[in-house]
């Protein structure tokens, strides 16, 4: 049993002797990680600012397109209103012409069949 304790003591002494270089390496790695995280945060902040600027630009363009589409809709509404008025007038004229032709044909038929003198 004492041999096992001596082996454990020697093993622990060896690990403890190796410990300072390992800790120094871990500390160095942590510093690099902190530096990289700082660079990432800086890059992310710049990217956010750029994206926010692009969103403002796109939002402005959407406002312009929306205004143009509303103006086009109003213009089309006016054009369709005028077209409906013209169609109403055309329908009345065509209906009157059809009635006139029907009455004329009825008169010709009446004269041809000697229904009228």
C-alpha positions as CSV (number, residue, x, y, z in Angstrom):
1,X,0.0,0.0,0.0
2,X,2.9,2.4,0.7
3,X,4.2,1.8,-2.8
4,X,1.0,3.0,-4.2
5,X,1.0,6.1,-2.1
6,X,4.6,6.9,-3.2
7,X,3.6,6.4,-6.8
8,X,0.6,8.7,-6.4
9,X,2.8,11.3,-4.7
10,X,5.4,11.1,-7.5
11,X,2.6,11.4,-10.1
12,X,1.0,14.4,-8.4
13,X,4.5,16.0,-8.1
14,X,5.0,15.5,-11.8
15,X,1.7,17.0,-12.7
16,X,2.3,20.0,-10.4
17,X,5.7,20.6,-12.0
18,X,4.0,20.6,-15.4
19,X,1.2,22.9,-14.2
20,X,2.7,26.4,-14.7
21,X,3.5,26.0,-18.4
22,X,0.0,24.6,-19.0
23,X,-1.6,27.5,-17.1
24,X,0.5,29.9,-19.1
25,X,-0.6,28.3,-22.3
26,X,-4.3,28.4,-21.3
27,X,-3.9,32.1,-20.3
28,X,-2.3,32.8,-23.7
29,X,-5.2,31.0,-25.4
30,X,-7.8,32.9,-23.4
31,X,-6.1,36.2,-24.4
32,X,-6.3,35.2,-28.1
33,X,-9.9,34.3,-27.7
34,X,-10.7,37.6,-26.0
35,X,-8.9,39.5,-28.8
36,X,-10.8,37.5,-31.5
37,X,-14.2,38.2,-29.7
38,X,-13.3,41.9,-29.6
39,X,-12.6,41.9,-33.3
40,X,-15.9,40.0,-33.9
41,X,-17.8,42.6,-31.9
42,X,-16.2,45.4,-33.8
43,X,-17.0,43.8,-37.1
44,X,-20.6,43.0,-36.0
45,X,-21.1,46.6,-35.0
46,X,-19.9,47.9,-38.4
47,X,-22.1,45.3,-40.2
48,X,-25.1,46.4,-38.1
49,X,-24.5,50.0,-39.0
50,X,-24.2,49.2,-42.7
51,X,-27.3,47.0,-42.7
52,X,-29.3,49.8,-40.9
53,X,-28.2,52.3,-43.6
54,X,-29.3,49.9,-46.3
55,X,-32.6,49.4,-44.6
56,X,-33.2,53.1,-44.5
57,X,-32.3,53.4,-48.2
58,X,-34.7,50.5,-49.1
59,X,-37.4,52.0,-46.9
60,X,-37.1,55.3,-48.7
61,X,-37.3,53.6,-52.1
62,X,-40.4,51.7,-50.9
63,X,-42.0,55.0,-50.0
64,X,-41.2,56.4,-53.4
65,X,-42.6,53.3,-55.2
66,X,-45.7,53.4,-53.0
67,X,-46.3,57.0,-53.8
68,X,-45.9,56.3,-57.5
69,X,-48.3,53.4,-57.3
70,X,-50.9,55.5,-55.5
71,X,-50.6,58.2,-58.2
72,X,-51.0,55.6,-60.9
73,X,-54.0,54.1,-59.2
74,X,-55.7,57.5,-59.0
75,X,-54.9,58.2,-62.6
76,X,-56.4,54.8,-63.6
77,X,-59.4,55.5,-61.5
78,X,-60.0,58.7,-63.4
79,X,-59.5,57.0,-66.8
80,X,-61.9,54.2,-65.9
81,X,-64.5,56.8,-64.8
82,X,-64.2,58.6,-68.1
83,X,-64.4,55.3,-70.0
84,X,-67.6,54.3,-68.1
85,X,-69.2,57.6,-69.0
86,X,-68.3,57.1,-72.7
87,X,-69.6,53.5,-72.6
88,X,-72.9,54.8,-71.2
89,X,-73.2,57.3,-74.1
90,X,-72.2,54.7,-76.7
91,X,-74.8,52.2,-75.3
92,X,-77.6,54.8,-75.5
93,X,-76.7,55.6,-79.1
94,X,-76.4,52.0,-80.1
95,X,-79.7,51.1,-78.4
96,X,-81.5,54.0,-80.1
97,X,-80.0,52.8,-83.5
98,X,-81.2,49.2,-82.9
99,X,-84.7,50.5,-82.0
100,X,-84.7,52.7,-85.1
101,X,-83.7,49.9,-87.4
102,X,-86.3,47.5,-85.8
103,X,-89.0,50.1,-86.3
104,X,-87.9,50.7,-89.9
105,X,-87.8,47.0,-90.7
106,X,-91.3,46.6,-89.1
107,X,-92.5,49.4,-91.3
108,X,-91.1,47.8,-94.4
109,X,-92.6,44.5,-93.5
110,X,-96.0,46.1,-92.9
111,X,-95.8,47.8,-96.3
112,X,-94.6,44.6,-98.0
113,X,-97.4,42.5,-96.6
114,X,-99.9,45.3,-97.3
115,X,-100.8,45.8,-93.7
116,X,-100.6,49.5,-94.1
117,X,-101.7,51.6,-97.1
